[in-house]
Amino acid sequence: KGAVMYGAMNWCKYTQAQRGMFGNSFKYLDYREFNELDGIKTTPTWVINGKWNENVQSFESLASLTGCKL
């Protein structure tokens, strides 16, 4: 659905927690390091339909933002 998660996997416990929520399915996400997009100040940041959503997102929140069903 075009969602991109920007984070800092090596040192950010919140990015690591978000990855952990997805378990083995994390490989299907479009994950990029935060320095690939200027302006990222909080990790993780999800960019969905041009809107920035900062911090760890619940599955319910991501489903609502992307239109995907749980």
N, C-alpha and C positions, 0 to 999 in steps of 0.2 A: 504493500500500500504506500510505499515511498517514505516510510519512517526511517530516520537515521538517528542512531544513538552515538553521541560524542562523549568520550570519557577519558579517564586516565587510569588504565588498567593496572599499571605497575605500582601506583602508590595511593590511589583513592579508594578508601574502604567502601564508599557509596557506589562507585562504579562496579567494584567487585561484588557488592551485595546485589546490584541489579542483574549482573551476569548470573549470579547464583540462583536467582529466581527462575531463570529460563533453563537451567540445567543443560542437558545435552542439546536442547533446541537453540541455544545461543548462536550456534554456527549458522543459523538461518537469518539472523539479524544483519542489518547493514550497520556494522560498528566501525567507527573511525576515532582516531585519537583527537583530543580536543584542539590540538594545535593546527589541525587541518582546516579549521573555520575561524576566521578572525572574530573576536568579540565574545567567545565562550569564556565565562567567568566562573561558572558552577558546573561541576561534574557529578553525575551525568546530566547532559542536556539532550533532550529529544527534539529533533526538528521534524515536524509533521505538517504537511501542507503549508510550509513557509512560516509556521508559528513555532516559537521556541518554548519548550516546556522543561523547566529546570527541576533538578532533584530526581530521586528515585520515584518511578511511577508504578502504580499498582496495575495488575492485569486489567482491572475494570476501567481504570483511567485510559490505558492504552487502547482498549477495545472501543471506548467511546470516541477517542480522538481520531482513530483510524477507520472506524466503521466495521471493524472485524468482530466476528462473533467469538465468544469464549467457548 
